[in-house]
C-alpha cells in the first residue's frame, strides 16, 4: 500500500518506519525542512531504541522517503496518517491547530478519494470538526478514521510491531477492510483490532492514559503514607499487584510521571469535562497528586541540606523515564529547577537527554561517576539500566558525603547501608546508620 505520514515526531516517525517495515511504501512529510534534510542524511531527530535501524533499512530499500511537500503525499497515497503534535493550551485543552492546518491543506490537494487517519491524540469530537472542515473545502469524497496511538516512549517500536490492541474509529465497512489490511503484518498471531465509532476511539485514548496515570498517582500517595506508618511500599506493591483484578503494571512508586502524554492528557480530560459540565474529579486528583509527589521529593532533598551553603548535588537522569531522550514535563527538570532556586549547584548525567531548558544553569558531564566529584549527595531521577547495579564503592568514595536520594527505588536499603551510604527512597524506611569501620 501507499501511505503518507504527516509529522515526524515520536508518533509519526515510529508509525512510518514500522509501516514501511511491513512492506508498505511510506512517504514521511514534515514542514520542518531541517528535520527532513537530517532524516535524508540518516540523522534521527529522537532517541527511540530500534528506530534508527528500521529507518535506515527501509530508506535504503526505497520503501521510506522524506519530503516537506504535502501535495506529493496527498497525490500519491490512498491513506494519509496525521501524527502532528497536539500540545496543551494554557487552559488545559489540547491545541489541535496543527491537525486542522494539515487537514485544510489535504483538502486543497485532494483530487480523488482518500482515507484520512488521525493518530494524534485529539479531543473527543475532533472527528466532526476535521470532517466538516475538509468537506467545506472540497467536493472530493473521503473517510475519516480515528486511530489513536498507544506507544510507550522507550518501547515505541516494539509496541507498534507487537501491539496489545489497535483502536480503529470508523463506521464504514469498506474502510475497516483497508485498515485491517494496513495492520495485517502486525496481527500474525491473532487479530487485536477493535472497531468502534470515532468518538469512542478518541475517548478510549484519554481513558487509557488517565487510568494509567491514576495508578501511578495512587501508588505515589500511598508511598507517602507508608513512610509515615513505617510500611514498605515495595512490599505493598507486590502484595496488591498479585491480585489478578489489579495486576502489577504501573504500580511502581516514584518521583512522579511526566512526558508528552500523561500530563497533557490528564489536563485535556479535565478540560473536556468542564466544557460539558461533567467534573472529572478523579483526573483532577491525579493531577494534584502528581504535582505533590514532585514537590514532596524536592522538599525531602532540600530539607536534608537546610541551613547549609554551597551545596552541590550529582544527578543521574534528566529524561522523564528510561530509554528516551524526552524531558517534556520531566520530574527531574521540575526538581532541579527547585534546587537551583534554593541555590544548589547541579552536575548531571543522562545517557541520551539534552534538556535545553537547563542549558547554562547546570553542569552536564559525560560520565555518571564524574558528577559525584565534589558533590554533597547523589539524586536519582531516571531508572536507566546502567544505574541499576552501580559501583557503590566508587559512589561512597567520590561523594563528599555518601548519601543517595533515590526517586526510583532502584536499590535495597539494607544493601546500600552495608556499602556505607545513607539512603533515602520512596515509601520505605530511611537508612541513616552507617556500618562500623566505614
C-alpha positions in Angstrom: 0.0 0.0 0.0 1.0 3.6 -0.5 0.8 5.6 2.7 1.8 9.1 3.8 2.5 10.1 7.3 2.4 13.8 8.3 4.6 14.7 11.2 8.0 13.0 12.1 7.9 13.2 15.9 7.6 10.2 18.2 4.2 9.1 16.8 4.7 9.8 13.1 8.2 8.6 12.6 7.7 5.4 14.5 4.5 4.7 12.6 6.0 5.5 9.3 9.1 3.3 9.9 7.2 0.4 11.1 4.6 0.5 8.4 7.4 0.6 5.8 9.0 -2.4 7.6 5.6 -4.1 7.0 6.1 -3.8 3.2 4.2 -0.5 2.6 5.6 2.4 0.6 5.6 5.3 3.0 6.2 9.0 2.5 7.2 10.9 5.6 6.1 14.6 5.5 7.1 17.4 7.8 7.2 21.2 7.3 10.4 21.4 9.2 13.0 21.3 6.4 15.9 20.7 8.8 14.3 17.6 10.2 13.6 16.2 6.7 17.1 17.0 5.5 18.6 15.3 8.5 16.5 12.2 8.0 17.7 12.0 4.4 21.2 12.0 5.9 20.3 9.3 8.3 20.1 11.6 11.4 17.2 10.6 13.6 15.6 13.5 15.5 14.6 11.5 18.5 16.1 8.6 20.5 14.0 5.5 20.5 15.5 2.0 20.8 15.5 0.2 17.4 14.1 3.1 15.4 17.3 4.2 13.7 17.9 0.7 12.3 14.4 0.4 10.9 14.5 3.9 9.3 17.8 3.2 7.6 16.8 -0.2 6.4 13.6 0.9 4.9 15.0 4.1 3.4 17.7 2.0 1.7 15.1 -0.3 0.3 13.1 2.6 -1.1 10.0 1.9 1.0 10.6 5.0 3.2 11.1 8.5 1.8 11.1 12.0 3.3 9.7 15.3 2.0 8.3 18.7 3.0 5.8 18.5 0.1 2.4 17.6 1.4 1.0 17.8 -2.1 3.2 14.9 -3.1 1.9 12.7 -0.3 -1.7 13.5 -0.9 -1.4 12.8 -4.6 0.5 9.5 -4.2 -1.2 7.9 -1.2 -4.6 6.4 -0.5 -4.1 6.6 3.3 -3.0 9.8 4.9 -1.9 9.5 8.5 -1.7 12.6 10.7 0.8 12.3 13.6 1.3 16.0 14.3 1.6 17.4 17.8 -1.4 18.5 20.0 0.2 20.3 22.9 -1.6 21.7 25.9 -3.1 25.1 25.5 -3.0 27.5 28.6 -6.5 26.4 29.6 -5.5 22.7 29.6 -7.3 21.9 26.3 -5.4 20.1 23.5 -4.3 22.5 20.8 -5.4 20.9 17.5 -4.4 23.8 15.3 -1.7 21.7 13.6 -4.2 19.0 12.9 -6.6 21.5 11.4 -3.9 23.2 9.3 -2.9 19.8 7.8 -6.5 18.8 7.2 -7.2 22.1 5.3 -4.1 21.6 3.2 -5.1 18.0 2.4 -8.4 19.2 1.2 -6.7 21.7 -1.0 -4.6 19.0 -2.8 -7.1 16.1 -2.8 -8.2 15.2 -6.4 -9.7 11.8 -5.6 -10.9 9.7 -2.7 -8.6 9.5 0.3 -8.7 7.9 3.8 -7.6 10.4 6.5 -6.3 8.7 9.6 -5.7 10.8 12.7 -3.2 9.1 15.1 -2.5 12.3 17.1 -4.2 12.5 20.5 -7.2 14.8 19.9 -10.2 15.8 22.0 -13.4 13.9 21.6 -15.4 15.4 18.8 -12.4 16.3 16.7 -13.6 13.8 14.0 -16.6 16.1 13.4 -14.5 19.3 13.3 -12.0 17.9 10.9 -14.6 16.2 8.7 -16.6 19.3 8.4 -13.5 21.4 7.7 -12.4 19.2 4.8 -16.0 18.9 3.4 -16.2 22.7 3.4 -13.1 23.0 1.3 -13.6 20.2 -1.3 -16.2 18.1 -3.0 -13.9 15.1 -3.3 -15.1 12.2 -1.2 -13.1 11.0 1.8 -13.3 9.0 5.0 -12.1 10.0 8.4 -10.6 7.4 10.8 -9.7 7.8 14.4 -6.7 5.6 15.1 -5.1 6.7 18.4 -1.6 5.6 19.2 -0.7 3.6 22.3 3.1 3.8 22.1 5.2 3.9 25.2 8.4 6.0 24.8 11.3 3.8 25.2 9.5 0.8 23.7 7.5 2.5 20.9 8.9 0.4 18.1 8.1 -2.9 19.9 4.7 -1.5 20.8 3.9 -0.8 17.2 5.2 -4.1 15.8 3.5 -6.1 18.6 0.5 -4.1 19.7 -1.7 -5.0 22.6 -4.6 -3.6 20.6 -5.3 -1.3 17.7 -8.3 1.0 18.0 -10.0 2.0 14.8 -12.7 4.6 14.8 -14.9 4.3 11.7 -18.4 3.1 10.8 -17.6 2.4 7.1 -17.2 -1.4 6.5 -15.0 -0.7 3.4 -12.6 1.5 5.4 -12.5 -1.2 8.1 -11.2 -3.6 5.5 -8.5 -1.2 4.4 -7.4 -0.7 8.0 -7.3 -4.4 8.6 -5.1 -4.8 5.6 -2.8 -2.0 6.8 -2.3 -3.6 10.2 -2.3 -7.2 9.0 1.5 -7.6 9.2 1.3 -6.9 13.0 -1.6 -9.3 13.6 0.0 -12.6 12.6 -0.7 -14.4 15.8 -4.2 -13.1 16.4 -6.3 -10.1 15.5 -6.2 -7.4 18.2 -8.1 -4.7 16.2 -11.1 -3.1 17.9 -13.6 -1.3 15.7 -15.8 1.4 17.1 -17.2 4.8 16.3 -14.7 7.7 16.0 -15.9 9.5 19.2 -15.4 6.3 21.3 -12.0 5.8 19.8 -11.0 9.3 20.7 -12.3 8.8 24.3 -10.5 5.4 24.6 -7.2 7.1 24.2 -7.8 9.6 27.0 -9.4 7.0 29.2 -6.4 4.6 28.9 -3.8 7.3 29.7 -5.7 8.8 32.6 -6.4 5.4 34.1 -2.6 4.5 34.0 -1.7 7.9 35.4 -4.3 7.2 38.2 -2.5 4.0 39.2 0.9 5.8 39.4 -0.5 8.7 41.4 -2.3 6.4 43.8 0.9 4.5 44.5 2.8 7.7 45.0 0.3 9.0 47.5 0.3 5.6 49.2 4.2 5.8 49.4 3.9 9.0 51.5 1.5 7.2 53.8 3.8 4.2 54.1 6.7 6.5 55.2 4.5 7.9 58.0 3.4 4.5 59.2 6.7 2.6 58.7 5.3 0.4 56.0 7.3 -0.6 52.9 5.7 0.5 49.6 7.6 -2.1 47.6 6.1 -4.9 49.7 2.7 -3.3 49.4 3.1 -3.1 45.6 4.0 -6.8 45.4 1.0 -7.6 47.6 -1.6 -5.8 45.7 -0.1 -6.5 42.3 -0.5 -10.2 42.9 -4.3 -9.7 42.9 -5.4 -10.7 39.4 -8.0 -8.0 39.4 -5.3 -5.4 39.8 -2.1 -6.8 38.3 1.4 -5.4 38.7 1.6 -2.9 35.8 2.1 0.8 36.6 2.3 0.3 40.3 5.8 1.5 40.7 6.2 4.4 43.1 8.5 7.2 42.1 9.0 10.9 41.9 6.0 11.5 39.6 5.0 11.0 36.0 5.9 13.2 33.1 6.5 13.1 29.4 4.4 14.2 26.4 1.3 12.1 27.1 0.1 11.6 30.7 0.3 15.2 32.0 -1.2 16.6 28.8 -4.0 14.0 28.5 -5.0 14.4 32.2 -5.3 18.2 31.6 -7.3 17.6 28.4 -9.8 15.2 30.0 -10.3 17.7 32.9 -11.0 20.4 30.3 -13.4 18.3 28.3 -15.3 17.5 31.5 -15.6 21.2 32.4 -16.8 22.0 28.9 -19.8 19.6 29.3 -20.4 20.3 33.0 -19.2 16.8 34.0 -16.4 17.3 36.5 -13.5 14.9 36.1 -12.8 14.8 39.9 -10.5 11.7 39.8 -8.4 13.2 36.9 -8.2 16.4 38.9 -7.0 14.5 41.9 -4.4 12.6 39.8 -3.0 15.9 38.5 -2.7 17.3 42.0 -1.2 14.2 43.4 1.4 14.1 40.7 2.5 17.7 41.5 2.6 17.0 45.2 4.8 14.0 44.7 7.3 16.0 42.8 7.2 18.8 45.4 7.5 16.2 48.2 10.7 14.7 46.7 12.3 18.0 46.1 11.4 19.1 49.6 12.9 15.9 51.0 16.3 16.7 49.4 16.2 20.4 50.3 15.3 19.7 54.0 18.3 17.5 54.3 20.6 20.4 53.4 18.6 23.1 55.2 20.8 25.8 56.6 23.8 24.8 54.5 25.5 27.0 51.9 27.3 26.0 48.7 25.5 22.7 48.4 26.4 20.7 45.2 24.4 17.6 44.1 25.1 15.0 41.5 22.1 14.0 39.4 21.5 10.8 37.5 18.8 11.1 34.9 17.1 14.0 33.2 14.6 12.3 30.9 11.1 11.6 32.3 11.8 7.8 32.0 14.5 5.5 30.8 15.1 4.6 27.1 14.1 8.0 25.9 15.6 11.4 25.5 12.3 13.2 26.2 12.5 15.7 29.0 9.0 17.2 28.5 7.4 17.8 31.9 10.1 15.6 33.4 10.0 15.4 37.2 13.8 15.7 37.1 13.6 19.1 35.5 10.9 20.2 37.9 13.0 19.2 41.0 16.3 20.5 39.5 14.6 23.9 39.0 13.6 23.9 42.7 17.1 23.0 43.7 18.5 25.9 41.6 16.1 28.3 43.1 17.4 27.3 46.5 21.0 28.0 45.4 22.1 24.4 45.0 24.6 23.6 42.3 23.9 20.7 40.0 26.1 18.4 38.0 24.1 16.0 35.9 24.4 12.9 33.7 21.9 11.3 31.3 22.8 8.8 28.6 20.6 10.5 26.0 18.6 13.5 27.2 19.8 17.0 26.3 17.3 19.2 28.2 17.9 22.7 26.6 15.8 24.4 29.3 18.6 23.8 31.8 21.4 24.9 29.4 23.9 27.2 31.2 22.3 26.5 34.6 23.7 23.1 35.4 26.9 21.3 34.6 26.5 18.4 32.1 29.0 15.6 32.3 29.5 12.6 30.0 30.1 10.0 32.7 27.8 9.0 35.6 30.6 8.8 38.2 32.1 12.2 37.3 29.0 14.0 38.7 29.9 12.6 42.1 33.2 14.5 42.5 32.8 17.4 44.9 29.1 16.6 45.4 27.3 16.5 48.7 25.0 13.8 47.6 23.5 11.8 44.6 19.9 12.3 43.4 18.5 9.7 41.0 15.5 10.6 38.9 15.5 8.2 36.0 15.7 4.4 36.0 18.2 3.9 33.2 19.5 0.3 33.2 23.1 1.5 33.8 22.0 3.0 37.1 20.6 -0.3 38.5 23.8 -2.0 39.6 26.3 0.8 40.1 29.7 0.7 41.7 28.7 1.6 45.3 32.2 1.7 46.5 33.0 4.4 43.9 29.9 6.3 44.9 30.8 6.3 48.5 34.4 7.2 47.8 33.8 10.0 45.3 30.9 11.8 47.1 31.9 14.4 49.8 29.3 12.7 52.0 27.9 9.3 50.9 24.1 9.9 50.7 21.7 8.9 47.9 18.2 10.2 47.3 16.6 7.6 45.1 13.5 8.7 43.2 13.0 5.3 41.6 13.6 2.8 44.4 16.3 1.1 42.4 18.2 -0.4 45.4 17.7 -2.5 48.5 18.0 -0.2 51.6 19.8 -2.8 53.6 22.3 -3.5 50.8 23.1 0.2 50.3 23.5 0.6 54.1 26.2 -2.2 54.0 28.1 -0.1 51.5 28.4 2.7 54.0 25.9 5.0 52.2 23.0 6.9 53.7 19.9 6.1 51.7 16.5 7.8 51.1 14.0 6.3 48.7 10.2 6.5 48.1 7.8 4.9 50.6 10.4 2.9 52.5 12.2 3.2 55.8 15.1 5.7 55.9 18.5 4.2 56.3 20.8 6.6 58.2 23.0 4.4 60.3 26.5 3.9 58.8 28.1 0.5 59.4 31.1 0.4 61.8 34.6 0.7 60.3 33.5 2.6 57.2 
